[in-house]
């Protein structure tokens, strides 16, 4: 039975400080980005050049591409302004010369200001050297414009010895580094011994919370956390670990740090506190009371445009039983609680529905984001939107998976091995919670994907671990499924999505029903053991296709790999699609999942509408202040 928002106001509990109502047409502020020009020498010695079309560009924008050889005057290399793509394969460049490239936008026949200049990569990846602490490994990463210059910096979670919440033992202290793309270490934040290391514990978000054009870093902190300036949060002398390595006592904090310096800007008590440790246990067979903190210390995080203007950060606790989501705003140098959603107890229909991740989506089209929290959803105002009752799961994908349906759909992978009536996989409407189809009853299905990989079938295809087959949005079996159900990436030149798993990218041959290898990141490895996810996959520069970041085998560097395959398709950068950008912010959370756009991006798609966004260039703002 689906429980939705209508007629259940008595059940929609735990809504704290609801303040500040805005119109549904609020314009979202997003990052100011430069053109992200990238030039790469391909396997044939030719140079592939890609650049960004921005979400604020007019539809009639065109581009001219310029090449400079050995520092000489640059020459335009395209005959007519480029309008069909934001990539170009230069077949006439002399590989013996030092070539650089830049672009000039063209509006109404007039060239605009030149972009930044890009040097040519000699291989299809950029190496970022790491100052990895001894005994640590570069793990999950995120990106943000930390200094407001229009390009991204990278924030890396350095992990040492970690423990699952269900396992006893001490862990190493979680450490975060921020680097420029050139490998300059900007700051180090050490969360200290009172924050346990592990996939369920250490969630972090990088996003511009206050709209100044520079991203902040936000995470859970505790006594002994040391910020990027060497300042200590709380009592440095306290050690709250018990004999089993669990941290079940002591203060818990939420801190917003400067992305530029790593300095702690504001700290508040973490919401929610631990409360009754036995009260976070499972519902419907998903675990017991776990009074040792196993269920109480399952955390999630995200960022969402709850007011339609600026992102709020979400810090969540619990998903097997009690689930709490706390929304935080950082504005004008002050940290404040926007609202708190609390399912409170196991009898509530919103209990036990959480996942090992979440998704942020404007599911009702009001210009403000909702939180799809596994098998339930919470509205932008902190009230419960619906609960499907399908319970806990491991993977979640939300997008307009069906181009013939205006609503976004949610594809969930569930754990229901102890409940014969529960599905292992299900597709439901992300606006209403209505279940479209379900399968694998009474099974624990660990992984699954939703992506358009077969052009013969409208919309995305769905599949999961094992031999369940490839299915369409109606639940009809199409044939054999790919063996990989981990990550997805837009990599080659068509509109179908490719399969990303471990350190390789495959194309699905829908006629032979087999994976075909496109690319292997030799000398690089994935993260998190059998989860085998990249450090990050996102549209970081170049055209709309995605880059992927892996760590090197020796743990001394990250590599950002980019495609060199030409494309005939032109879209604004995916990072200016608000839903996609929020999914990059939460990609590192829990069991990492690939990002999705708010619109259907696939074979036969309609042209996506330009986003209703605005950007603030911090450096231009500073110039105005000085004048």
N, C-alpha and C positions, 0 to 999 in steps of 0.2 A: 504494500500500500504506500502510495506517495503522499507525504505530508508536505503541503505547500503553504505559502504565506497567507492565502485567503482563509479567513475564518479560524485562525489558530493563534491569534495575538496573545492568548494566555500562555501559550507554550513558547513564545519567542522571548526568552528571558535573557537576563544578564546584559542588557544594553546600558552601558555607562554613559558618561558625559557626551550626550548627543548635542552638538553645537554647530552653529554656523551653517545655515542653509543657503544653497546657491541655486541659480537657474540651471536647467538641464543642458543649456547651450554654452556652458563655460568652455573656454578654449584652453586646451592643454598646453603647458609649456614644456618643451623638450630641449635636448641638447643642441647647442650651436655646433655644427660640424663643418670642417673644411671639405674639400673635394675628395680627400682620401685617395689621391692618385697613387697607383702602384704599377710598376713596370717590371716584367719578369722575362728572362730569356728562356724560351721553351726548348724542348728536346731537339728541335730542328735548327736551333740557333737564331730563330726569329724572336721578336720582342712582343709580348702580349702586354697591352696597357689597359687598365680599368680605372674608372673613377665614379664618384657618386653623383646621382641625381638626388636632390634634396626634397624632403617633404614640403618645403616652402617654395619650390621652384614653380613657375608657371608651366602649363602643359605644353606651350609652344617653344620651350627652350631648346636650343641646339648647342653644339659644341664644336670648337676647332681644337685640333691636337697639334702641338709643337714639339719638335725634337731639336736638341742642341748636341753637336758632336765636338768633343774635346774643348768645351768651353766657348765655342764660336757662336755667332748670332743664331738664334733659334729660327727654324723654318717650319712653316705649316705643312703638314704631311697629308692632310685630307683634301680632296678636290672640292667637295661641297660640305657645308656644315652637317655634322653627324646628328641624325634625328631618330634613328631606329634602335640604337644601342648606346650604352655608355662603356663600351669596350672596343678595342681596335687591335688588330694584329699587324704589326709593322714588319713587312717582308723586305724592306729596302735598307734597313739600318745596317751599318758596317760593324760587325761584332768586334773588330779590332780597335774601335774607337770607344772613348768614354762617353756614352750617350745618356742624356737626361731628357725628361719629358715634363710638360705641363699642359694644361688645357685652358681655354678661354670660353666661357659661356657666350652664346650669341642670342640676343633678344631683338626681335624686329629688325634683323639685318645688321645690328651693331654689336661689336665685340665688347664684352665686359672685362672686368679686372682679371688678370691671370691668376691661376691657382698656385699652390705650392709646387715646387719642383721635385720630381722623383728620380732617384738614381736606379739603375737597372740591377735587379737581383740576378745572380748567376745561377741560382737554383730556385725551386718553387716554394721556398720557405724563408722566413726571417728568423734569425737566431737572437734570442734575448738571454744573455748570460745571467745566471742566478748566483747570489751569495747564500747558497743553501747552508743552514746550520748543520754542524756535524751530527749525524744520526737522523737527519730529517730528509723528507722528500717533497719536492714541489707537487702539490695536489690540485684540488679544485681552484679555479680562478674566476675572476669577474673583471669587468672593465668599466671605466668611467672617465670622463674628462675632469681630472682632478685640479688642473690649473687654469681651465677656461680658454685654452688656446685652439680648440677646435679639433684636436685629435685625442685618441684614447691613451690612457695609462692602464696598466694591468695590476690587479691586486691578487696576490697568490697566498693561498692557505698552505703554509709549511707544516707538514704533519710528521710527527715522530711516532712513538709507540702509542697506539690507540686501543680502545676497548669498546666492544658493543655494550649497550646498556644491560644486556642480560648476563654479562660476564664480569666476574670479580677481577680485581687487579688495578694497579696504579698505571697512569698514563703519563706521557710527556706533556709539557705545557704547550698549548696551541699558540702558534706564532703566525703573524701575517706580515708580508712584505708588499710594498708598492714600488713598481718599477716604471720607468719610461720605456717606450718601444726601443730605445737605444741601449737599454740595460742599466741605466742609472738607478741605484737604490734610493728611493725618496724617504722612506721611513720604515721602521719596524715597530709593531705592536705585539706585546707578549701578554696573552690573557691570563697567565699565571697558573699556579697549581690548583686553584680552586675552581677552575673550569676544566671539566673532563674532556679528553680528546676522543672523538668518534663521530661516525656519520650521523648519528641521531642527536648529538649534542651541539656541535659547533656550527651554527647557522649564521651567515653574515649577508648583508645587503649593501650594495654600492649603488647610490642613486642621488641625484640632486634634490634634496628635500625642501630647501628654502628658496629655490628659484634664483640663486645668484649666478648660475651658470657653471658652478663648480660642484662636483659630486662629493657627497659625504660617505663615510663608512660607518655602518651601524651593526652592533652585535651585542650579545649577552656578555656581561662582565661580572667580576667578583672581587673580593678582597685580594689585593696583590696584582691586579692588572696594571701593566705599565704602558703608557701611551707613547706616541712617537717622539715626544719631547723629554721622555724620561720621568714624567709625573706618574705617581702611583694613585690608583683609585682604591678607596677604602683603607683597610689596615694591612700593611705589607707583612706584618708578623703573624697573621692568622693562618692556620692550616686546618681546614674543615674536613679533610678526608678522613674517613673511618678506616678501620683495619682491613676492610675489603677493597679500599680504593674508591668507594662511592662517596659522593658529596651530598649529604641529606640534611645538613644543617648549615647555618650561616646565611648572611645576606646575599641576595641575588640582585643584580643591577642590569639596566639597559643603558647603553652609552652610545652617543653620536659623536664620531670623531671627524676632524677636518680631513678631507681627502688630500688636501695639499700638503699638510704638515704631519698628520697623524695625531695631532693634539686632541685630547678629550674636550669637546665643546660643551656637552651637557650630559648629566647622568641622573637617572631616576630609579626607584625601586622597580624591579622586574614584575610585570603583570602577565600571568597570575603567579602568586607564590606557590610553594609546594602544597600547602594545605594538608589534607589527609592523604598520606602517601598511598593508602589502600583504595582511595576513591578514583584512581585513574585507570582501573583495570578494564578487562574486556567485556564486550557485549555480544551475545549471540555466538559464543564459542571462540571469540578472539582473545584468548588469554585469560588469566585469572586476576587476582587482586594485585599481585606483585608489590607487596609492601616494602620491598627493598629498593624501590626507585626505578625499576625497569620500565614501567609504564609512565611514571611521573616525569621521567627525564627524557621523554621523546619530544623534541622541539622541531618547529618549522618556522619559516620566515618568508616574507614577500614584500613587494611594494605595489601600491595601487593608487590610482587617481580617484580617491573617494569623494573629492569635491569637484572633480572635473577640471582642476586647474594645476595643482601641484601634487607630487607623489607623497603619500603617507607610507610609513614602514609598518609592516605587520609582524608581530612576534607571537608565535602560537605555541601552545603546550598541549600535548595529548591528542590521541586519535583512536585508541582502542576502546576507550570508554568515555570519560569526561573529555571534552574538547573546549579549549579557550583560545580565542583570537583577540589580541589587543592591538588596536590601531593607534599609532603615534604620529604626531606632527612636530616638525622642527621648523619654526618660523621666527624670524627676527631675533635669532639667538636664544630662543626659548623652546624647551621640550615640553609637550603637553599631550595628555591622553585624549584622543578623539572619541573613542568608544571601546567597549569591551563586550564581546559575545561569549557567553558561557552556557554550555549545554547542561551543566550542573550535575546531572545524575543519569543513571543507566536507563531509567524509565522514559527519559525524554527521547523523542524520535530523532533528535540531532546528535545523540550520543553514539559513539562507536562507528561513525561513518567516515572518519578521517583516513588519510592515505599517508604514504611515505613521501608525499610532496603535495603541492597545491598548484592551482592555475588561476591567473588573474585575467578576467574577461569582462567586457561590458556586454553582458548577456541580454539585457533588456533594452539596449539602444538609447539610454537616457544621457549618455555622455559621461557617465561615472562608472567606476569599476565595481564588479562583484568578485567574490572569492569562491571559486569552485573548490571545496575542501573535500576532495575524494568523492564520496557518494552523496554529498549535500552541497548547498550553496548558501552564502551569506550575502545579503544585499549591501549596497554602498553605505547604508546608514547603520550597519551593525545588527540588523534584524535578520532572522532566519528566512531564507527565500523558499527553500524546499529541502526535503530529505527523501531520497529514493528508498532508503532502508536496505540498500545492497551491501552495506557494511564496508569494512576495511579492505584496502588493496595496495598493490606495489607500484603500479604505473598508471598514468593519467595523461590523456591528450585531448585538448579542447580547441576547436577551431570551426570554421564553416566547412565541415567535411563533406557536406552535400550541397553542391552549387544550386540545386533546385529547391533548397530549403533556406529561407532567409535567416533562420536561427542557427546559432552555434550548437554543435553537438559535442558530447563528452564520451570518450571511449575509455572505459575503466577496466583495469585488470585486478581481480579480486582474490582474496583468500577465504575460501568457504569450504575447506576440506572437512570441517567438523559440523557443517550444516548442509544436509542433503538438499534443502530447498533453496540454497543460495547459489547464484551464478558465479562462475570463475571469470567470465567476460561479459560485458554489457555495453550497449550503446544507448545513451539517453539524451534527451533534449536539455541543453544547459540553461535554458530560460525557464522551463516549466517542470523539469524533472521527469517528464513522461518517458517511459522506457520504450525504445524502438525495437530492440531485439536483445536476446541474451543467450548464453550457451555455457557449456562445460559446467553443468550443475554439480554442486558439491565438491568442487576441486579447488586446489590452490594453484593458480596460474601466475607464475612469477613475473613474466615480462610480456609485453605486447606493443605493437606499433600501429599507428594510423598515418598513412601517407599515400599520395597518389603515385602509384608505380606502374599502372596498367592503363594506357590511353583508350583501350577498347571499352572501358567501364566508366561511366560518369562518376565523378567525385573520388574521394579517397578510398583506398582499400585498407582492410584491417586484418591483422593476423597476430598470432601469439606463439609462445613456446610449444614445441611438439609438432604434431602432424595434423592439426585441426583444420588446415586449409586456409586459403585466401578468400576473404569475404567482402562483399560490397556493403553499402550503407543500409541496404534492405535486409542484410543478414543472409543473403544467398551465397552459397559456396561457389567460387569461381574456378577453383583448381588447387594445385599444390601451392604451399606458402614458402616464402624464403626461410632459410635456416636461421638467419639473424633477425632478432626482434629487439634490438638494443637502442640504436639511435638512427636518426635520419638527417640528411643534409642536401641542400640544393647546390650541386657541384658542376654538372656538365651544362651544355648549352640549351637543352630543352626545358620544358616546364615540369617534367616528372621529377620526383625526389629520389635521391640515391640513398643507399643503405650504408650507414657508418657504424662500424663495430671494431673494437680493439684499435689497431693502428691502420686500418684499411677502409677503403670506400669501394663499394660494389654497385653495379647496375643490375636491376632485375630484368632478365630476358624473359618477357612475358609469354613468348611463343614456345621457348624451350623449357620454361619454368625452372630457371636456375640463375644463381648469382654469377655475374661476370666481373672480374677484378678490374677496376679502373686505376687504382692508386694504392700504394703501400708506403707508409712513412718509415722507411728504413732507418734504423738507429734510434727510433723513438718508440715510446710505449704509452699505454693507456693507464688509467688510475683505478683504484678501489677494487683490486682483485677481480673477482668474477663479474663485478658490475661493469668493468672494462669500458668506462666512459672517458672521453677526452677531458683535459683540463677545462676547456670551454669550446663551444662551437657557436659562431655568431657572424653576422655581416659586419666585419670590422673595418674594411676599406674596399676599394675597387668598386665594381658594380654590385648588383643586388644579390649575387651568389654569396654563399657563406664560406668563411674561413674556419679552420679547425686548429686547435692548439694542443700539442702533446709535449710531454717532458722527454728529454733525452735519456738514454739508457743509464748514463752515469749520474743523472740527477743534477747536473751542473748548468742546465739551460732549458728554456722553453723554445719550441719552434712553432711559428705560426705559418701554416700551409695555406696557399691560395690556389685557385684554379687558374689554368692557362688556356682553357677551352673557350673559343669565341661563342657568343650568343647573339641571336637576332632579337632578343626580347629586352625591353627597357621598362624598368620600374624604379620608383623612388627607393632610396635605401631602406631596407627592412628595419633599420634602427630608428626610423621616423614613423614606423607603425607602432602606436602606443602599446598594443597588446604584445607584439613581438619584443619590444624594448623591455617591458615588464617581465617577460619570460626569460630574457637574458639575466635580469637581476635575480630571479629565483632558480636559475638552472643549477646552481651549485647545491641547492637545498635538498637534504634527505637523499633519496635515490634519484640521481640526476636524470632529467628528462630533456628531450630536444625541444626547441622553441617552435611556436606556430604563429602565423599571422591571424588577424581578425577576419580576413577575407579568404575565400578559396583561391589558393595559388596552385594551379595544376593544369593539366591538359584541357583545352576547351574553355578556359576561364574567361570571364569578362574582365575588361580593364578595371583595375581597382580604383576606387575613388581616392582623390588626394586627401590626406588627413587634415582635420581641422586643428592645426597646431600653430604655435608661435615659438620662436627661439629668441634667446637673449645672448648677445655676444658680450661677455664680460669686459673684454678689452676695449670695445667701442664705448661701453658704458663708462669705463674709467676715463677715456679721452674726453667725453662730454662733461664729466665732473671737473676735470682739470681746466677745461675751457671756461 
